[in-house]
């Protein structure tokens, strides 16, 4: 798992080196596929590559066979690339966000840093004995606090979370178990916490207490989804 994670990270860097306005999303996918196989001996990836640019980045799990990374990348687009290789059956899952032209706009930078703050907060807090659901709540509240600093939201962070505001910006769970499957088994076993029912938390693939030896992804996000924001 360490090998495939490191290889996938290097493959993402290779993609970032060639990504630019004018390329198609699938050309970036092709570079990732080439790198992990040619350089790392990974014939397969853990899931369909998600290479979303511009508004496509607001579509969760974009890049399926119905809409397979077809858009031409434009100047000013953010690229949200979610790709991971598979080695000896073990999966990696890495998501990166970067400006196609190499420079964030001020607004893009603020949102990127809000998500980064949430990610780093969970990295510092996650340890054996901690509830994964509490890590989701932590990430959401940190992000709301950061969005409050830039006047995108207003009010008490705890009350905003209780009202489901965080789930408007992040309609998915914080992360998931990783192993022989990209969404590895064991999320809701008998005797472990049941799936929460509140907005955002209900999308968690596990609510378990963290244990030594577990491998989980940490992937908070901040999305601007028209179909959600008009509700």
JOBEL-V214128 format. One record per pair of residues at least 24 apart in sequence whose C-alpha atoms are under 8 Angstrom apart, sorted by the first residue. I is the first residue (numbers start at 1). GAP is how many residues later the second one is. D is the distance in Angstrom with one decimal. If there is no record, write none. Layout:
i = <I;I>
gap = <GAP;GAP>
d = <D;D>
This chain:
i = <1;1;1;1;1;4;4;4;4;4;4;5;5;5;5;5;5;7;7;7;8;8;8;8;8;8;9;11;11;12;12;16;19;20;20;20;20;20;20;21;21;21;21;21;21;21;22;22;22;22;23;23;24;24;24;24;24;25;25;25;25;25;25;25;25;26;26;26;26;26;29;32;36;41;42;42;42;43;43;44;44;44;45;45;45;45;45;46;46;46;46;46;46;46;46;46;46;47;47;47;48;49;49;49;49;50;50;50;50;51;51;51;51;51;52;52;52;53;53;53;53;54;54;57;58;58;58;59;73;74;75;75;76;76;76;77;78;89;89;90;90;90;91;91;91;91;91;92;92;92;93;93;93;95;110;111;111;114;114;114;114;115;115;115;115;117;117;117;118;118;118;119;119;119;122;123;126;127;127;127;128;128;128;128;129;129;129;130;130;131;131;131;131;132;132;132;132;132;133;133;133;133;133;135;136;136;136;137;139;139;140;140;140;141;164;164;164;166;167;167;168;168;168;169;169;169;169;169;170;170;170;170;170;171;171;171;172;172;172;172;173;173;173;173;173;173;173;174;174;174;174;174;175;175;175;175;175;175;175;176;176;176;176;176;176;177;177;177;177;177;177;178;178;178;179>
gap = <86;89;90;91;178;81;82;83;86;87;88;79;80;86;87;88;89;29;33;78;28;75;76;77;84;86;85;24;25;71;84;82;81;53;54;55;80;81;82;51;52;53;54;56;79;80;50;51;52;53;49;50;45;46;47;48;49;26;27;28;44;45;46;47;48;25;42;43;44;45;40;51;49;46;43;44;45;43;44;41;42;43;38;39;40;41;46;37;38;39;40;44;45;46;47;135;136;36;37;135;35;32;33;34;35;30;31;32;33;28;29;30;31;32;27;28;29;24;25;26;27;24;25;166;165;166;167;166;27;26;25;26;24;25;29;24;30;91;92;89;90;91;87;88;89;90;91;86;87;90;85;89;124;124;40;36;111;28;29;32;33;28;105;106;107;25;26;29;24;25;102;99;100;101;96;95;84;83;84;85;81;82;83;84;80;81;82;79;80;76;77;78;79;74;75;76;77;78;68;71;73;74;75;39;37;38;65;64;35;81;26;30;80;25;34;35;36;34;32;33;55;60;61;52;53;54;55;56;30;50;51;52;53;28;29;32;28;29;31;32;27;28;29;30;31;32;47;30;43;44;45;46;29;30;41;42;43;44;45;28;29;30;40;41;42;28;29;37;38;39;40;37;38;39;36>
d = <7.7;5.9;6.7;7.0;7.4;6.3;6.5;5.9;7.5;6.9;6.0;7.6;7.7;7.9;5.2;7.5;7.9;6.7;6.6;7.7;6.8;7.6;5.6;5.8;6.9;7.3;7.2;5.7;6.3;7.9;7.7;8.0;6.4;7.1;7.9;7.8;5.1;5.8;8.0;7.6;5.0;4.6;5.0;8.0;6.0;6.3;6.0;5.4;6.1;7.9;5.7;5.6;7.6;6.3;5.7;4.1;5.7;5.6;6.7;7.2;5.0;5.9;5.8;6.2;6.4;7.0;7.3;5.0;6.1;8.0;7.9;7.9;6.5;7.9;6.5;6.1;5.6;7.6;8.0;6.4;5.6;7.6;7.7;5.9;4.1;4.8;7.7;7.9;5.7;5.4;5.0;7.9;5.3;6.6;7.5;7.3;6.0;7.4;7.1;7.2;7.5;7.7;6.3;5.0;7.6;7.7;5.5;4.9;6.2;7.2;6.2;4.5;6.5;8.0;5.7;5.1;6.0;5.9;5.6;4.4;6.1;5.5;6.7;7.8;5.6;6.2;5.6;7.6;7.3;7.4;6.5;5.9;6.6;6.4;7.9;7.6;8.0;5.6;7.8;5.5;4.5;6.8;6.8;5.7;6.0;6.1;5.5;7.4;7.9;6.8;7.9;6.8;7.2;7.6;7.6;7.6;7.2;7.8;5.4;5.3;6.7;6.2;6.3;5.9;6.5;6.9;7.0;7.9;5.4;5.6;6.7;6.5;6.8;6.2;7.4;7.7;7.8;6.5;7.5;7.8;7.3;4.8;4.6;5.7;5.6;5.4;6.4;5.4;5.5;6.6;5.9;4.3;6.1;7.2;5.2;5.8;6.0;6.4;6.9;7.6;7.7;5.1;7.5;7.7;7.0;5.2;7.2;7.9;7.6;6.7;5.8;7.9;7.8;7.6;7.9;5.8;7.5;7.4;5.8;4.7;8.0;6.5;6.8;7.4;5.0;5.0;6.4;7.9;6.9;7.2;5.6;5.4;6.2;7.7;5.4;7.4;5.9;7.8;5.3;7.0;6.2;6.2;7.6;4.9;4.2;6.9;7.7;6.7;7.8;6.0;5.5;5.2;7.1;7.3;6.5;4.8;5.1;5.5;7.5;7.4;5.6;6.6;5.3;5.5;7.7;7.8;7.6;7.3;5.8;4.4;6.7;5.4;5.3;6.8;7.1>
